[in-house]
Amino acid sequence: MLSSNIVLRSRSCLAILSILLATGAAVAQDACANIEQPMTEALKREYATLAAAALAGGETPDQIEVNTVLQSGRWSVAYVTPAEVEPGYMFFEEADGKKQFKDVWGGLATISEQPETAKWAETLGAPADLSACFASLAASAEDDE
């Protein structure tokens, strides 16, 4: 009787652990639900043109690769790879019908830096949902422990 209780409890603990792990993965995916935009050629051209205008390196839109576009309300973020500089997340805010460059964030963050990374985007004025999605994508490096 005692051993069957232990087996039942072990199975229950495993089931609960599996649910928690699956929930964690779903939460990470949900950070960008309805924010990450489908990549079309028109969207790539639009953000390559915006990035080229914002960069001081004199690059043309055809020299800039647009990998990801996120959008929430009037704010958007494009992950771009220019030919002459490192890739980065470029932030834009739409005002008077035009997207205006706000700032760029380059590099990677660790998972433990996600809250700080999201806070950085929020200080620009970006909405919380966009900031959280950006931070989840930028935090691709594992923490060194």
CNS distance restraints for C-alpha pairs under 8 A (distance, minus, plus):
assign (resid   1 and name CA) (resid   5 and name CA) 6.42 0.50 0.50
assign (resid   2 and name CA) (resid   6 and name CA) 6.44 0.50 0.50
assign (resid   3 and name CA) (resid   7 and name CA) 6.24 0.50 0.50
assign (resid   4 and name CA) (resid   8 and name CA) 6.08 0.50 0.50
assign (resid   5 and name CA) (resid   9 and name CA) 6.06 0.50 0.50
assign (resid   6 and name CA) (resid  10 and name CA) 6.01 0.50 0.50
assign (resid   7 and name CA) (resid  11 and name CA) 6.14 0.50 0.50
assign (resid   8 and name CA) (resid  12 and name CA) 6.14 0.50 0.50
assign (resid   9 and name CA) (resid  13 and name CA) 6.06 0.50 0.50
assign (resid  10 and name CA) (resid  14 and name CA) 6.16 0.50 0.50
assign (resid  11 and name CA) (resid  15 and name CA) 6.11 0.50 0.50
assign (resid  12 and name CA) (resid  16 and name CA) 6.15 0.50 0.50
assign (resid  13 and name CA) (resid  17 and name CA) 6.05 0.50 0.50
assign (resid  14 and name CA) (resid  18 and name CA) 6.09 0.50 0.50
assign (resid  15 and name CA) (resid  19 and name CA) 6.29 0.50 0.50
assign (resid  16 and name CA) (resid  20 and name CA) 6.23 0.50 0.50
assign (resid  17 and name CA) (resid  21 and name CA) 6.17 0.50 0.50
assign (resid  18 and name CA) (resid  22 and name CA) 6.14 0.50 0.50
assign (resid  19 and name CA) (resid  23 and name CA) 6.04 0.50 0.50
assign (resid  20 and name CA) (resid  24 and name CA) 6.21 0.50 0.50
assign (resid  21 and name CA) (resid  25 and name CA) 6.47 0.50 0.50
assign (resid  22 and name CA) (resid  26 and name CA) 6.25 0.50 0.50
assign (resid  23 and name CA) (resid  27 and name CA) 6.13 0.50 0.50
assign (resid  24 and name CA) (resid  28 and name CA) 6.42 0.50 0.50
assign (resid  25 and name CA) (resid  29 and name CA) 6.42 0.50 0.50
assign (resid  26 and name CA) (resid  30 and name CA) 5.99 0.50 0.50
assign (resid  27 and name CA) (resid  31 and name CA) 6.39 0.50 0.50
assign (resid  28 and name CA) (resid  32 and name CA) 7.97 0.50 0.50
assign (resid  28 and name CA) (resid 136 and name CA) 7.13 0.50 0.50
assign (resid  29 and name CA) (resid  33 and name CA) 6.89 0.50 0.50
assign (resid  31 and name CA) (resid 129 and name CA) 7.23 0.50 0.50
assign (resid  31 and name CA) (resid 132 and name CA) 6.29 0.50 0.50
assign (resid  31 and name CA) (resid 133 and name CA) 4.90 0.50 0.50
assign (resid  31 and name CA) (resid 136 and name CA) 7.08 0.50 0.50
assign (resid  32 and name CA) (resid  36 and name CA) 5.70 0.50 0.50
assign (resid  32 and name CA) (resid  70 and name CA) 7.99 0.50 0.50
assign (resid  32 and name CA) (resid 129 and name CA) 7.85 0.50 0.50
assign (resid  32 and name CA) (resid 130 and name CA) 7.64 0.50 0.50
assign (resid  32 and name CA) (resid 132 and name CA) 7.90 0.50 0.50
assign (resid  32 and name CA) (resid 133 and name CA) 4.85 0.50 0.50
assign (resid  35 and name CA) (resid  70 and name CA) 5.22 0.50 0.50
assign (resid  35 and name CA) (resid  71 and name CA) 5.14 0.50 0.50
assign (resid  35 and name CA) (resid  72 and name CA) 6.02 0.50 0.50
assign (resid  35 and name CA) (resid 130 and name CA) 6.87 0.50 0.50
assign (resid  35 and name CA) (resid 133 and name CA) 7.60 0.50 0.50
assign (resid  36 and name CA) (resid  68 and name CA) 7.34 0.50 0.50
assign (resid  36 and name CA) (resid  69 and name CA) 5.99 0.50 0.50
assign (resid  36 and name CA) (resid  70 and name CA) 4.41 0.50 0.50
assign (resid  36 and name CA) (resid  71 and name CA) 6.53 0.50 0.50
assign (resid  37 and name CA) (resid  68 and name CA) 7.49 0.50 0.50
assign (resid  37 and name CA) (resid  69 and name CA) 5.57 0.50 0.50
assign (resid  37 and name CA) (resid  70 and name CA) 5.69 0.50 0.50
assign (resid  37 and name CA) (resid  71 and name CA) 6.90 0.50 0.50
assign (resid  38 and name CA) (resid  69 and name CA) 7.87 0.50 0.50
assign (resid  39 and name CA) (resid  43 and name CA) 6.33 0.50 0.50
assign (resid  39 and name CA) (resid  44 and name CA) 6.77 0.50 0.50
assign (resid  39 and name CA) (resid  67 and name CA) 7.94 0.50 0.50
assign (resid  39 and name CA) (resid  68 and name CA) 7.11 0.50 0.50
assign (resid  39 and name CA) (resid  69 and name CA) 7.34 0.50 0.50
assign (resid  40 and name CA) (resid  44 and name CA) 6.25 0.50 0.50
assign (resid  41 and name CA) (resid  45 and name CA) 6.15 0.50 0.50
assign (resid  42 and name CA) (resid  46 and name CA) 6.12 0.50 0.50
assign (resid  43 and name CA) (resid  47 and name CA) 6.26 0.50 0.50
assign (resid  44 and name CA) (resid  48 and name CA) 5.93 0.50 0.50
assign (resid  44 and name CA) (resid  65 and name CA) 7.66 0.50 0.50
assign (resid  44 and name CA) (resid  66 and name CA) 5.53 0.50 0.50
assign (resid  44 and name CA) (resid  67 and name CA) 7.96 0.50 0.50
assign (resid  45 and name CA) (resid  49 and name CA) 6.07 0.50 0.50
assign (resid  45 and name CA) (resid  61 and name CA) 7.14 0.50 0.50
assign (resid  46 and name CA) (resid  50 and name CA) 6.34 0.50 0.50
assign (resid  47 and name CA) (resid  51 and name CA) 5.90 0.50 0.50
assign (resid  47 and name CA) (resid  66 and name CA) 6.83 0.50 0.50
assign (resid  47 and name CA) (resid  78 and name CA) 6.84 0.50 0.50
assign (resid  48 and name CA) (resid  52 and name CA) 6.04 0.50 0.50
assign (resid  48 and name CA) (resid  61 and name CA) 4.72 0.50 0.50
assign (resid  48 and name CA) (resid  62 and name CA) 7.21 0.50 0.50
assign (resid  48 and name CA) (resid  64 and name CA) 5.63 0.50 0.50
assign (resid  48 and name CA) (resid  65 and name CA) 6.78 0.50 0.50
assign (resid  48 and name CA) (resid  66 and name CA) 6.23 0.50 0.50
assign (resid  48 and name CA) (resid  80 and name CA) 7.65 0.50 0.50
assign (resid  49 and name CA) (resid  53 and name CA) 6.25 0.50 0.50
assign (resid  49 and name CA) (resid  60 and name CA) 7.46 0.50 0.50
assign (resid  49 and name CA) (resid  61 and name CA) 4.87 0.50 0.50
assign (resid  50 and name CA) (resid  54 and name CA) 6.30 0.50 0.50
assign (resid  50 and name CA) (resid  99 and name CA) 7.89 0.50 0.50
assign (resid  50 and name CA) (resid 101 and name CA) 7.67 0.50 0.50
assign (resid  51 and name CA) (resid  55 and name CA) 6.11 0.50 0.50
assign (resid  51 and name CA) (resid  61 and name CA) 7.40 0.50 0.50
assign (resid  51 and name CA) (resid  64 and name CA) 7.63 0.50 0.50
assign (resid  51 and name CA) (resid  80 and name CA) 7.59 0.50 0.50
assign (resid  51 and name CA) (resid  90 and name CA) 7.36 0.50 0.50
assign (resid  52 and name CA) (resid  58 and name CA) 7.17 0.50 0.50
assign (resid  52 and name CA) (resid  59 and name CA) 5.66 0.50 0.50
assign (resid  52 and name CA) (resid  60 and name CA) 5.60 0.50 0.50
assign (resid  52 and name CA) (resid  61 and name CA) 5.45 0.50 0.50
assign (resid  52 and name CA) (resid  64 and name CA) 7.28 0.50 0.50
assign (resid  54 and name CA) (resid 101 and name CA) 6.44 0.50 0.50
assign (resid  55 and name CA) (resid  59 and name CA) 7.33 0.50 0.50
assign (resid  57 and name CA) (resid  84 and name CA) 7.52 0.50 0.50
assign (resid  59 and name CA) (resid  63 and name CA) 6.23 0.50 0.50
assign (resid  59 and name CA) (resid  64 and name CA) 7.55 0.50 0.50
assign (resid  59 and name CA) (resid  82 and name CA) 7.57 0.50 0.50
assign (resid  59 and name CA) (resid  83 and name CA) 7.56 0.50 0.50
assign (resid  59 and name CA) (resid  84 and name CA) 7.87 0.50 0.50
assign (resid  60 and name CA) (resid  64 and name CA) 7.09 0.50 0.50
assign (resid  63 and name CA) (resid  82 and name CA) 6.18 0.50 0.50
assign (resid  63 and name CA) (resid  83 and name CA) 5.59 0.50 0.50
assign (resid  64 and name CA) (resid  80 and name CA) 6.65 0.50 0.50
assign (resid  64 and name CA) (resid  81 and name CA) 5.65 0.50 0.50
assign (resid  64 and name CA) (resid  82 and name CA) 4.32 0.50 0.50
assign (resid  64 and name CA) (resid  83 and name CA) 6.12 0.50 0.50
assign (resid  65 and name CA) (resid  80 and name CA) 5.58 0.50 0.50
assign (resid  65 and name CA) (resid  81 and name CA) 4.98 0.50 0.50
assign (resid  65 and name CA) (resid  82 and name CA) 6.27 0.50 0.50
assign (resid  66 and name CA) (resid  78 and name CA) 6.80 0.50 0.50
assign (resid  66 and name CA) (resid  79 and name CA) 6.07 0.50 0.50
assign (resid  66 and name CA) (resid  80 and name CA) 4.49 0.50 0.50
assign (resid  66 and name CA) (resid  81 and name CA) 6.41 0.50 0.50
assign (resid  67 and name CA) (resid  78 and name CA) 7.38 0.50 0.50
assign (resid  67 and name CA) (resid  79 and name CA) 5.56 0.50 0.50
assign (resid  67 and name CA) (resid  80 and name CA) 5.85 0.50 0.50
assign (resid  67 and name CA) (resid  81 and name CA) 7.51 0.50 0.50
assign (resid  68 and name CA) (resid  78 and name CA) 5.58 0.50 0.50
assign (resid  68 and name CA) (resid  79 and name CA) 5.06 0.50 0.50
assign (resid  68 and name CA) (resid  80 and name CA) 7.37 0.50 0.50
assign (resid  69 and name CA) (resid  76 and name CA) 7.01 0.50 0.50
assign (resid  69 and name CA) (resid  77 and name CA) 5.67 0.50 0.50
assign (resid  69 and name CA) (resid  78 and name CA) 4.41 0.50 0.50
assign (resid  69 and name CA) (resid  79 and name CA) 6.46 0.50 0.50
assign (resid  70 and name CA) (resid  76 and name CA) 5.40 0.50 0.50
assign (resid  70 and name CA) (resid  77 and name CA) 5.06 0.50 0.50
assign (resid  70 and name CA) (resid  78 and name CA) 6.37 0.50 0.50
assign (resid  70 and name CA) (resid 130 and name CA) 7.11 0.50 0.50
assign (resid  70 and name CA) (resid 134 and name CA) 7.81 0.50 0.50
assign (resid  71 and name CA) (resid  75 and name CA) 5.83 0.50 0.50
assign (resid  71 and name CA) (resid  76 and name CA) 4.23 0.50 0.50
assign (resid  71 and name CA) (resid  77 and name CA) 6.48 0.50 0.50
assign (resid  71 and name CA) (resid 130 and name CA) 6.81 0.50 0.50
assign (resid  72 and name CA) (resid  76 and name CA) 6.28 0.50 0.50
assign (resid  72 and name CA) (resid 127 and name CA) 7.06 0.50 0.50
assign (resid  72 and name CA) (resid 129 and name CA) 7.34 0.50 0.50
assign (resid  72 and name CA) (resid 130 and name CA) 5.90 0.50 0.50
assign (resid  73 and name CA) (resid 127 and name CA) 7.99 0.50 0.50
assign (resid  74 and name CA) (resid  93 and name CA) 5.59 0.50 0.50
assign (resid  74 and name CA) (resid  94 and name CA) 4.98 0.50 0.50
assign (resid  74 and name CA) (resid  95 and name CA) 7.57 0.50 0.50
assign (resid  75 and name CA) (resid  91 and name CA) 7.38 0.50 0.50
assign (resid  75 and name CA) (resid  92 and name CA) 5.75 0.50 0.50
assign (resid  75 and name CA) (resid  93 and name CA) 4.52 0.50 0.50
assign (resid  75 and name CA) (resid  94 and name CA) 6.31 0.50 0.50
assign (resid  75 and name CA) (resid 126 and name CA) 6.18 0.50 0.50
assign (resid  75 and name CA) (resid 127 and name CA) 7.41 0.50 0.50
assign (resid  75 and name CA) (resid 130 and name CA) 7.84 0.50 0.50
assign (resid  76 and name CA) (resid  91 and name CA) 5.93 0.50 0.50
assign (resid  76 and name CA) (resid  92 and name CA) 5.25 0.50 0.50
assign (resid  76 and name CA) (resid  93 and name CA) 6.44 0.50 0.50
assign (resid  76 and name CA) (resid 130 and name CA) 7.75 0.50 0.50
assign (resid  77 and name CA) (resid  89 and name CA) 6.18 0.50 0.50
assign (resid  77 and name CA) (resid  90 and name CA) 5.42 0.50 0.50
assign (resid  77 and name CA) (resid  91 and name CA) 4.54 0.50 0.50
assign (resid  77 and name CA) (resid  92 and name CA) 6.19 0.50 0.50
assign (resid  77 and name CA) (resid 134 and name CA) 7.73 0.50 0.50
assign (resid  78 and name CA) (resid  89 and name CA) 5.52 0.50 0.50
assign (resid  78 and name CA) (resid  90 and name CA) 5.24 0.50 0.50
assign (resid  78 and name CA) (resid  91 and name CA) 6.73 0.50 0.50
assign (resid  79 and name CA) (resid  87 and name CA) 7.05 0.50 0.50
assign (resid  79 and name CA) (resid  88 and name CA) 5.59 0.50 0.50
assign (resid  79 and name CA) (resid  89 and name CA) 4.38 0.50 0.50
assign (resid  79 and name CA) (resid  90 and name CA) 6.32 0.50 0.50
assign (resid  80 and name CA) (resid  87 and name CA) 5.50 0.50 0.50
assign (resid  80 and name CA) (resid  88 and name CA) 5.68 0.50 0.50
assign (resid  80 and name CA) (resid  89 and name CA) 6.43 0.50 0.50
assign (resid  80 and name CA) (resid  90 and name CA) 7.25 0.50 0.50
assign (resid  81 and name CA) (resid  85 and name CA) 7.53 0.50 0.50
assign (resid  81 and name CA) (resid  86 and name CA) 6.51 0.50 0.50
assign (resid  81 and name CA) (resid  87 and name CA) 4.20 0.50 0.50
assign (resid  81 and name CA) (resid  88 and name CA) 6.73 0.50 0.50
assign (resid  82 and name CA) (resid  86 and name CA) 6.77 0.50 0.50
assign (resid  82 and name CA) (resid  87 and name CA) 6.32 0.50 0.50
assign (resid  86 and name CA) (resid 106 and name CA) 7.32 0.50 0.50
assign (resid  87 and name CA) (resid 106 and name CA) 6.42 0.50 0.50
assign (resid  87 and name CA) (resid 107 and name CA) 7.68 0.50 0.50
assign (resid  88 and name CA) (resid 104 and name CA) 6.28 0.50 0.50
assign (resid  88 and name CA) (resid 105 and name CA) 5.50 0.50 0.50
assign (resid  88 and name CA) (resid 106 and name CA) 4.26 0.50 0.50
assign (resid  88 and name CA) (resid 107 and name CA) 6.85 0.50 0.50
assign (resid  89 and name CA) (resid 104 and name CA) 5.46 0.50 0.50
assign (resid  89 and name CA) (resid 105 and name CA) 5.09 0.50 0.50
assign (resid  89 and name CA) (resid 106 and name CA) 6.25 0.50 0.50
assign (resid  90 and name CA) (resid 101 and name CA) 7.34 0.50 0.50
assign (resid  90 and name CA) (resid 102 and name CA) 7.61 0.50 0.50
assign (resid  90 and name CA) (resid 103 and name CA) 6.03 0.50 0.50
assign (resid  90 and name CA) (resid 104 and name CA) 4.37 0.50 0.50
assign (resid  90 and name CA) (resid 105 and name CA) 6.56 0.50 0.50
assign (resid  91 and name CA) (resid 101 and name CA) 6.03 0.50 0.50
assign (resid  91 and name CA) (resid 102 and name CA) 5.41 0.50 0.50
assign (resid  91 and name CA) (resid 103 and name CA) 5.43 0.50 0.50
assign (resid  91 and name CA) (resid 104 and name CA) 6.04 0.50 0.50
assign (resid  92 and name CA) (resid  99 and name CA) 5.71 0.50 0.50
assign (resid  92 and name CA) (resid 100 and name CA) 5.19 0.50 0.50
assign (resid  92 and name CA) (resid 101 and name CA) 4.51 0.50 0.50
assign (resid  92 and name CA) (resid 102 and name CA) 5.37 0.50 0.50
assign (resid  92 and name CA) (resid 103 and name CA) 7.54 0.50 0.50
assign (resid  93 and name CA) (resid  99 and name CA) 5.36 0.50 0.50
assign (resid  93 and name CA) (resid 100 and name CA) 5.25 0.50 0.50
assign (resid  93 and name CA) (resid 101 and name CA) 6.67 0.50 0.50
assign (resid  93 and name CA) (resid 102 and name CA) 6.83 0.50 0.50
assign (resid  94 and name CA) (resid  98 and name CA) 5.22 0.50 0.50
assign (resid  94 and name CA) (resid  99 and name CA) 4.12 0.50 0.50
assign (resid  94 and name CA) (resid 100 and name CA) 5.93 0.50 0.50
assign (resid  95 and name CA) (resid  99 and name CA) 6.41 0.50 0.50
assign (resid  95 and name CA) (resid 100 and name CA) 7.05 0.50 0.50
assign (resid 102 and name CA) (resid 124 and name CA) 7.32 0.50 0.50
assign (resid 103 and name CA) (resid 124 and name CA) 7.85 0.50 0.50
assign (resid 107 and name CA) (resid 138 and name CA) 7.76 0.50 0.50
assign (resid 108 and name CA) (resid 138 and name CA) 5.53 0.50 0.50
assign (resid 108 and name CA) (resid 139 and name CA) 6.02 0.50 0.50
assign (resid 108 and name CA) (resid 140 and name CA) 6.70 0.50 0.50
assign (resid 108 and name CA) (resid 141 and name CA) 6.59 0.50 0.50
assign (resid 109 and name CA) (resid 113 and name CA) 5.87 0.50 0.50
assign (resid 109 and name CA) (resid 114 and name CA) 6.96 0.50 0.50
assign (resid 109 and name CA) (resid 117 and name CA) 7.47 0.50 0.50
assign (resid 109 and name CA) (resid 138 and name CA) 5.84 0.50 0.50
assign (resid 109 and name CA) (resid 139 and name CA) 4.40 0.50 0.50
assign (resid 109 and name CA) (resid 140 and name CA) 6.61 0.50 0.50
assign (resid 109 and name CA) (resid 141 and name CA) 6.10 0.50 0.50
assign (resid 110 and name CA) (resid 114 and name CA) 6.90 0.50 0.50
assign (resid 110 and name CA) (resid 139 and name CA) 4.94 0.50 0.50
assign (resid 110 and name CA) (resid 140 and name CA) 6.39 0.50 0.50
assign (resid 110 and name CA) (resid 141 and name CA) 4.73 0.50 0.50
assign (resid 110 and name CA) (resid 142 and name CA) 5.41 0.50 0.50
assign (resid 110 and name CA) (resid 143 and name CA) 5.26 0.50 0.50
assign (resid 111 and name CA) (resid 136 and name CA) 7.89 0.50 0.50
assign (resid 111 and name CA) (resid 139 and name CA) 5.04 0.50 0.50
assign (resid 111 and name CA) (resid 140 and name CA) 6.76 0.50 0.50
assign (resid 111 and name CA) (resid 141 and name CA) 6.50 0.50 0.50
assign (resid 111 and name CA) (resid 142 and name CA) 5.95 0.50 0.50
assign (resid 111 and name CA) (resid 143 and name CA) 6.09 0.50 0.50
assign (resid 112 and name CA) (resid 143 and name CA) 6.61 0.50 0.50
assign (resid 113 and name CA) (resid 117 and name CA) 6.12 0.50 0.50
assign (resid 113 and name CA) (resid 139 and name CA) 7.11 0.50 0.50
assign (resid 114 and name CA) (resid 118 and name CA) 6.10 0.50 0.50
assign (resid 114 and name CA) (resid 132 and name CA) 7.96 0.50 0.50
assign (resid 114 and name CA) (resid 135 and name CA) 5.28 0.50 0.50
assign (resid 114 and name CA) (resid 136 and name CA) 6.47 0.50 0.50
assign (resid 114 and name CA) (resid 138 and name CA) 7.92 0.50 0.50
assign (resid 114 and name CA) (resid 139 and name CA) 5.97 0.50 0.50
assign (resid 115 and name CA) (resid 119 and name CA) 6.13 0.50 0.50
assign (resid 115 and name CA) (resid 132 and name CA) 7.97 0.50 0.50
assign (resid 115 and name CA) (resid 135 and name CA) 7.38 0.50 0.50
assign (resid 116 and name CA) (resid 120 and name CA) 6.20 0.50 0.50
assign (resid 117 and name CA) (resid 121 and name CA) 6.66 0.50 0.50
assign (resid 117 and name CA) (resid 131 and name CA) 7.90 0.50 0.50
assign (resid 117 and name CA) (resid 135 and name CA) 5.41 0.50 0.50
assign (resid 118 and name CA) (resid 122 and name CA) 6.30 0.50 0.50
assign (resid 118 and name CA) (resid 128 and name CA) 7.67 0.50 0.50
assign (resid 118 and name CA) (resid 131 and name CA) 4.73 0.50 0.50
assign (resid 118 and name CA) (resid 132 and name CA) 5.33 0.50 0.50
assign (resid 118 and name CA) (resid 134 and name CA) 7.02 0.50 0.50
assign (resid 118 and name CA) (resid 135 and name CA) 5.07 0.50 0.50
assign (resid 119 and name CA) (resid 123 and name CA) 6.22 0.50 0.50
assign (resid 119 and name CA) (resid 131 and name CA) 7.27 0.50 0.50
assign (resid 120 and name CA) (resid 124 and name CA) 6.90 0.50 0.50
assign (resid 121 and name CA) (resid 125 and name CA) 6.92 0.50 0.50
assign (resid 121 and name CA) (resid 126 and name CA) 5.74 0.50 0.50
assign (resid 121 and name CA) (resid 131 and name CA) 5.39 0.50 0.50
assign (resid 122 and name CA) (resid 126 and name CA) 4.82 0.50 0.50
assign (resid 122 and name CA) (resid 127 and name CA) 6.28 0.50 0.50
assign (resid 122 and name CA) (resid 128 and name CA) 6.41 0.50 0.50
assign (resid 122 and name CA) (resid 131 and name CA) 6.10 0.50 0.50
assign (resid 126 and name CA) (resid 130 and name CA) 6.58 0.50 0.50
assign (resid 126 and name CA) (resid 131 and name CA) 6.24 0.50 0.50
assign (resid 127 and name CA) (resid 131 and name CA) 6.15 0.50 0.50
assign (resid 128 and name CA) (resid 132 and name CA) 6.04 0.50 0.50
assign (resid 129 and name CA) (resid 133 and name CA) 6.25 0.50 0.50
assign (resid 130 and name CA) (resid 134 and name CA) 6.08 0.50 0.50
assign (resid 131 and name CA) (resid 135 and name CA) 6.07 0.50 0.50
assign (resid 132 and name CA) (resid 136 and name CA) 6.15 0.50 0.50
assign (resid 133 and name CA) (resid 137 and name CA) 6.37 0.50 0.50
assign (resid 134 and name CA) (resid 138 and name CA) 6.05 0.50 0.50
assign (resid 135 and name CA) (resid 139 and name CA) 5.89 0.50 0.50
assign (resid 136 and name CA) (resid 140 and name CA) 7.38 0.50 0.50
